[in-house]
Amino acid sequence: MPQLYNDSVEQANCLGAIEDLVQETNRPFAEVKEVYEVEFARLKVDARIMDYVALFASRRARARLSQSAR
């Protein structure tokens, strides 16, 4: 399996985004991390510029988590 994060800085940024989503959605860390990382991996495959991948992954994960809460 390929490495998800390019370096420790990218990993730290993503973990921060995951923690924010945990607080925002009141969902368990493991659930949020799984949803976020799936979205991050999907977006990263086609990304030519990586600057906003984490932001878009957060938005998509937030949307998926809020849909599953209903």
A tleap script that builds the chain and sets N, CA, C and O, in Angstrom:
source leaprc.protein.ff14SB
mol = sequence {
  NMET PRO GLN LEU TYR ASN ASP SER VAL GLU
  GLN ALA ASN CYS LEU GLY ALA ILE GLU ASP
  LEU VAL GLN GLU THR ASN ARG PRO PHE ALA
  GLU VAL LYS GLU VAL TYR GLU VAL GLU PHE
  ALA ARG LEU LYS VAL ASP ALA ARG ILE MET
  ASP TYR VAL ALA LEU PHE ALA SER ARG ARG
  ALA ARG ALA ARG LEU SER GLN SER ALA CARG
}
set mol.1.N position { 0.845 -1.175 0.000 }
set mol.1.CA position { 0.000 0.000 0.000 }
set mol.1.C position { 0.897 1.247 0.000 }
set mol.1.O position { 1.819 1.347 0.810 }
set mol.2.N position { 0.631 2.190 -0.901 }
set mol.2.CA position { 1.442 3.402 -0.942 }
set mol.2.C position { 1.248 4.256 0.306 }
set mol.2.O position { 0.215 4.197 0.972 }
set mol.3.N position { 2.255 5.036 0.594 }
set mol.3.CA position { 2.212 5.923 1.751 }
set mol.3.C position { 1.213 7.041 1.471 }
set mol.3.O position { 1.237 7.643 0.397 }
set mol.4.N position { 0.331 7.321 2.440 }
set mol.4.CA position { -0.707 8.329 2.263 }
set mol.4.C position { -0.141 9.737 2.322 }
set mol.4.O position { -0.496 10.589 1.508 }
set mol.5.N position { 0.731 9.978 3.276 }
set mol.5.CA position { 1.274 11.326 3.477 }
set mol.5.C position { 2.680 11.427 2.919 }
set mol.5.O position { 3.474 10.494 3.046 }
set mol.6.N position { 2.987 12.550 2.306 }
set mol.6.CA position { 4.312 12.758 1.705 }
set mol.6.C position { 5.404 12.967 2.743 }
set mol.6.O position { 6.547 12.554 2.545 }
set mol.7.N position { 5.047 13.615 3.858 }
set mol.7.CA position { 6.041 13.887 4.894 }
set mol.7.C position { 5.343 14.121 6.233 }
set mol.7.O position { 4.115 14.109 6.320 }
set mol.8.N position { 6.139 14.332 7.263 }
set mol.8.CA position { 5.577 14.489 8.607 }
set mol.8.C position { 4.792 15.792 8.759 }
set mol.8.O position { 3.876 15.868 9.577 }
set mol.9.N position { 5.138 16.804 7.988 }
set mol.9.CA position { 4.396 18.073 8.046 }
set mol.9.C position { 2.987 17.875 7.492 }
set mol.9.O position { 2.011 18.328 8.091 }
set mol.10.N position { 2.885 17.205 6.360 }
set mol.10.CA position { 1.575 16.931 5.769 }
set mol.10.C position { 0.744 16.060 6.711 }
set mol.10.O position { -0.452 16.297 6.883 }
set mol.11.N position { 1.366 15.067 7.313 }
set mol.11.CA position { 0.667 14.201 8.253 }
set mol.11.C position { 0.175 14.989 9.464 }
set mol.11.O position { -0.958 14.800 9.905 }
set mol.12.N position { 1.006 15.859 9.997 }
set mol.12.CA position { 0.609 16.676 11.147 }
set mol.12.C position { -0.544 17.603 10.798 }
set mol.12.O position { -1.463 17.776 11.600 }
set mol.13.N position { -0.509 18.197 9.621 }
set mol.13.CA position { -1.600 19.065 9.183 }
set mol.13.C position { -2.912 18.285 9.069 }
set mol.13.O position { -3.970 18.763 9.479 }
set mol.14.N position { -2.826 17.105 8.519 }
set mol.14.CA position { -4.030 16.281 8.367 }
set mol.14.C position { -4.550 15.817 9.721 }
set mol.14.O position { -5.761 15.791 9.939 }
set mol.15.N position { -3.663 15.453 10.622 }
set mol.15.CA position { -4.112 15.048 11.956 }
set mol.15.C position { -4.782 16.209 12.686 }
set mol.15.O position { -5.729 16.001 13.445 }
set mol.16.N position { -4.300 17.419 12.462 }
set mol.16.CA position { -4.949 18.591 13.024 }
set mol.16.C position { -6.350 18.771 12.466 }
set mol.16.O position { -7.286 19.085 13.201 }
set mol.17.N position { -6.488 18.569 11.163 }
set mol.17.CA position { -7.805 18.671 10.530 }
set mol.17.C position { -8.745 17.587 11.059 }
set mol.17.O position { -9.935 17.830 11.262 }
set mol.18.N position { -8.203 16.396 11.277 }
set mol.18.CA position { -9.009 15.299 11.820 }
set mol.18.C position { -9.475 15.635 13.228 }
set mol.18.O position { -10.638 15.418 13.567 }
set mol.19.N position { -8.581 16.160 14.044 }
set mol.19.CA position { -8.949 16.557 15.417 }
set mol.19.C position { -10.047 17.623 15.407 }
set mol.19.O position { -10.973 17.576 16.217 }
set mol.20.N position { -9.937 18.575 14.493 }
set mol.20.CA position { -10.968 19.606 14.372 }
set mol.20.C position { -12.318 18.987 14.026 }
set mol.20.O position { -13.348 19.371 14.580 }
set mol.21.N position { -12.303 18.027 13.107 }
set mol.21.CA position { -13.547 17.356 12.724 }
set mol.21.C position { -14.125 16.525 13.874 }
set mol.21.O position { -15.343 16.443 14.031 }
set mol.22.N position { -13.258 15.916 14.669 }
set mol.22.CA position { -13.709 15.153 15.841 }
set mol.22.C position { -14.467 16.072 16.790 }
set mol.22.O position { -15.550 15.729 17.265 }
set mol.23.N position { -13.896 17.237 17.062 }
set mol.23.CA position { -14.540 18.204 17.959 }
set mol.23.C position { -15.849 18.717 17.374 }
set mol.23.O position { -16.845 18.863 18.083 }
set mol.24.N position { -15.837 18.984 16.090 }
set mol.24.CA position { -16.995 19.557 15.413 }
set mol.24.C position { -18.154 18.574 15.291 }
set mol.24.O position { -19.315 18.957 15.434 }
set mol.25.N position { -17.839 17.314 15.027 }
set mol.25.CA position { -18.889 16.325 14.751 }
set mol.25.C position { -19.237 15.444 15.947 }
set mol.25.O position { -20.225 14.710 15.912 }
set mol.26.N position { -18.428 15.514 17.004 }
set mol.26.CA position { -18.625 14.651 18.173 }
set mol.26.C position { -18.635 13.167 17.803 }
set mol.26.O position { -19.400 12.377 18.357 }
set mol.27.N position { -17.778 12.814 16.865 }
set mol.27.CA position { -17.629 11.420 16.439 }
set mol.27.C position { -16.305 10.883 16.953 }
set mol.27.O position { -15.396 11.659 17.249 }
set mol.28.N position { -16.185 9.567 17.063 }
set mol.28.CA position { -14.921 8.972 17.527 }
set mol.28.C position { -13.770 9.261 16.550 }
set mol.28.O position { -13.964 9.332 15.336 }
set mol.29.N position { -12.580 9.421 17.112 }
set mol.29.CA position { -11.389 9.731 16.322 }
set mol.29.C position { -11.192 8.719 15.194 }
set mol.29.O position { -10.931 9.110 14.057 }
set mol.30.N position { -11.313 7.437 15.491 }
set mol.30.CA position { -11.058 6.397 14.492 }
set mol.30.C position { -12.017 6.517 13.309 }
set mol.30.O position { -11.609 6.339 12.161 }
set mol.31.N position { -13.266 6.813 13.577 }
set mol.31.CA position { -14.264 6.958 12.507 }
set mol.31.C position { -13.934 8.169 11.627 }
set mol.31.O position { -13.940 8.076 10.399 }
set mol.32.N position { -13.651 9.287 12.262 }
set mol.32.CA position { -13.334 10.511 11.519 }
set mol.32.C position { -12.054 10.323 10.719 }
set mol.32.O position { -11.983 10.733 9.561 }
set mol.33.N position { -11.052 9.713 11.319 }
set mol.33.CA position { -9.771 9.494 10.631 }
set mol.33.C position { -9.966 8.629 9.390 }
set mol.33.O position { -9.391 8.915 8.340 }
set mol.34.N position { -10.757 7.594 9.500 }
set mol.34.CA position { -11.005 6.712 8.365 }
set mol.34.C position { -11.701 7.459 7.223 }
set mol.34.O position { -11.285 7.363 6.068 }
set mol.35.N position { -12.751 8.194 7.550 }
set mol.35.CA position { -13.490 8.947 6.530 }
set mol.35.C position { -12.586 10.000 5.890 }
set mol.35.O position { -12.556 10.140 4.667 }
set mol.36.N position { -11.862 10.729 6.711 }
set mol.36.CA position { -10.971 11.782 6.206 }
set mol.36.C position { -9.902 11.193 5.285 }
set mol.36.O position { -9.667 11.716 4.196 }
set mol.37.N position { -9.266 10.125 5.709 }
set mol.37.CA position { -8.175 9.552 4.926 }
set mol.37.C position { -8.657 8.968 3.604 }
set mol.37.O position { -7.928 8.996 2.612 }
set mol.38.N position { -9.870 8.442 3.580 }
set mol.38.CA position { -10.427 7.965 2.313 }
set mol.38.C position { -10.600 9.142 1.353 }
set mol.38.O position { -10.229 9.057 0.182 }
set mol.39.N position { -11.160 10.227 1.853 }
set mol.39.CA position { -11.357 11.409 1.017 }
set mol.39.C position { -10.014 12.014 0.596 }
set mol.39.O position { -9.848 12.413 -0.556 }
set mol.40.N position { -9.074 12.080 1.509 }
set mol.40.CA position { -7.747 12.626 1.213 }
set mol.40.C position { -7.075 11.815 0.105 }
set mol.40.O position { -6.518 12.382 -0.835 }
set mol.41.N position { -7.129 10.497 0.221 }
set mol.41.CA position { -6.505 9.622 -0.773 }
set mol.41.C position { -7.163 9.783 -2.136 }
set mol.41.O position { -6.477 9.818 -3.157 }
set mol.42.N position { -8.495 9.882 -2.157 }
set mol.42.CA position { -9.217 10.075 -3.415 }
set mol.42.C position { -8.788 11.358 -4.113 }
set mol.42.O position { -8.523 11.366 -5.315 }
set mol.43.N position { -8.725 12.427 -3.353 }
set mol.43.CA position { -8.380 13.716 -3.921 }
set mol.43.C position { -6.913 13.785 -4.336 }
set mol.43.O position { -6.572 14.401 -5.346 }
set mol.44.N position { -6.069 13.160 -3.561 }
set mol.44.CA position { -4.631 13.226 -3.808 }
set mol.44.C position { -4.236 12.554 -5.125 }
set mol.44.O position { -3.273 12.970 -5.769 }
set mol.45.N position { -4.958 11.541 -5.518 }
set mol.45.CA position { -4.633 10.806 -6.737 }
set mol.45.C position { -4.607 11.723 -7.957 }
set mol.45.O position { -3.702 11.629 -8.786 }
set mol.46.N position { -5.597 12.608 -8.067 }
set mol.46.CA position { -5.712 13.463 -9.249 }
set mol.46.C position { -5.146 14.866 -9.052 }
set mol.46.O position { -5.133 15.663 -9.990 }
set mol.47.N position { -4.687 15.171 -7.860 }
set mol.47.CA position { -4.245 16.534 -7.569 }
set mol.47.C position { -2.907 16.845 -8.239 }
set mol.47.O position { -1.960 16.061 -8.176 }
set mol.48.N position { -2.861 18.000 -8.874 }
set mol.48.CA position { -1.598 18.483 -9.422 }
set mol.48.C position { -0.963 19.479 -8.456 }
set mol.48.O position { 0.260 19.608 -8.394 }
set mol.49.N position { -1.800 20.174 -7.713 }
set mol.49.CA position { -1.346 21.124 -6.705 }
set mol.49.C position { -1.895 20.646 -5.369 }
set mol.49.O position { -3.108 20.525 -5.201 }
set mol.50.N position { -1.013 20.374 -4.428 }
set mol.50.CA position { -1.417 19.746 -3.164 }
set mol.50.C position { -1.890 20.733 -2.089 }
set mol.50.O position { -2.362 20.309 -1.035 }
set mol.51.N position { -1.772 22.022 -2.339 }
set mol.51.CA position { -2.040 23.026 -1.318 }
set mol.51.C position { -3.430 22.920 -0.677 }
set mol.51.O position { -3.577 23.175 0.518 }
set mol.52.N position { -4.433 22.553 -1.450 }
set mol.52.CA position { -5.804 22.568 -0.940 }
set mol.52.C position { -6.414 21.180 -0.736 }
set mol.52.O position { -7.588 21.071 -0.382 }
set mol.53.N position { -5.649 20.144 -0.949 }
set mol.53.CA position { -6.187 18.789 -0.820 }
set mol.53.C position { -6.714 18.539 0.594 }
set mol.53.O position { -7.794 17.970 0.752 }
set mol.54.N position { -5.979 18.950 1.613 }
set mol.54.CA position { -6.423 18.744 2.995 }
set mol.54.C position { -7.717 19.507 3.279 }
set mol.54.O position { -8.600 18.994 3.967 }
set mol.55.N position { -7.833 20.717 2.759 }
set mol.55.CA position { -9.047 21.506 2.953 }
set mol.55.C position { -10.246 20.827 2.297 }
set mol.55.O position { -11.303 20.695 2.914 }
set mol.56.N position { -10.082 20.401 1.056 }
set mol.56.CA position { -11.179 19.737 0.360 }
set mol.56.C position { -11.521 18.401 1.008 }
set mol.56.O position { -12.691 18.023 1.064 }
set mol.57.N position { -10.520 17.688 1.493 }
set mol.57.CA position { -10.772 16.424 2.194 }
set mol.57.C position { -11.579 16.678 3.462 }
set mol.57.O position { -12.476 15.899 3.786 }
set mol.58.N position { -11.277 17.746 4.180 }
set mol.58.CA position { -12.047 18.096 5.384 }
set mol.58.C position { -13.499 18.380 5.040 }
set mol.58.O position { -14.411 17.912 5.722 }
set mol.59.N position { -13.706 19.138 3.990 }
set mol.59.CA position { -15.079 19.468 3.584 }
set mol.59.C position { -15.864 18.217 3.209 }
set mol.59.O position { -17.009 18.044 3.625 }
set mol.60.N position { -15.239 17.346 2.421 }
set mol.60.CA position { -15.919 16.124 2.013 }
set mol.60.C position { -16.177 15.202 3.204 }
set mol.60.O position { -17.252 14.612 3.313 }
set mol.61.N position { -15.206 15.081 4.085 }
set mol.61.CA position { -15.379 14.231 5.269 }
set mol.61.C position { -16.484 14.785 6.157 }
set mol.61.O position { -17.311 14.025 6.661 }
set mol.62.N position { -16.508 16.091 6.354 }
set mol.62.CA position { -17.558 16.733 7.160 }
set mol.62.C position { -18.938 16.429 6.565 }
set mol.62.O position { -19.874 16.101 7.294 }
set mol.63.N position { -19.053 16.537 5.263 }
set mol.63.CA position { -20.327 16.266 4.590 }
set mol.63.C position { -20.731 14.803 4.758 }
set mol.63.O position { -21.894 14.512 5.037 }
set mol.64.N position { -19.793 13.890 4.593 }
set mol.64.CA position { -20.111 12.460 4.760 }
set mol.64.C position { -20.499 12.144 6.188 }
set mol.64.O position { -21.439 11.385 6.423 }
set mol.65.N position { -19.790 12.717 7.145 }
set mol.65.CA position { -20.099 12.460 8.551 }
set mol.65.C position { -21.455 13.047 8.942 }
set mol.65.O position { -22.176 12.448 9.740 }
set mol.66.N position { -21.805 14.189 8.401 }
set mol.66.CA position { -23.097 14.791 8.735 }
set mol.66.C position { -24.230 14.034 8.072 }
set mol.66.O position { -25.319 13.955 8.641 }
set mol.67.N position { -24.015 13.476 6.893 }
set mol.67.CA position { -25.033 12.673 6.238 }
set mol.67.C position { -25.291 11.372 6.979 }
set mol.67.O position { -26.434 10.923 7.070 }
set mol.68.N position { -24.253 10.773 7.499 }
set mol.68.CA position { -24.413 9.503 8.206 }
set mol.68.C position { -24.992 9.694 9.602 }
set mol.68.O position { -25.403 8.721 10.235 }
set mol.69.N position { -25.031 10.928 10.091 }
set mol.69.CA position { -25.596 11.213 11.415 }
set mol.69.C position { -27.108 11.283 11.386 }
set mol.69.O position { -27.758 11.193 12.428 }
set mol.70.N position { -27.665 11.440 10.214 }
set mol.70.CA position { -29.125 11.588 10.087 }
set mol.70.C position { -29.857 10.300 10.217 }
set mol.70.O position { -31.085 10.276 10.131 }
savepdb mol mol.pdb
quit
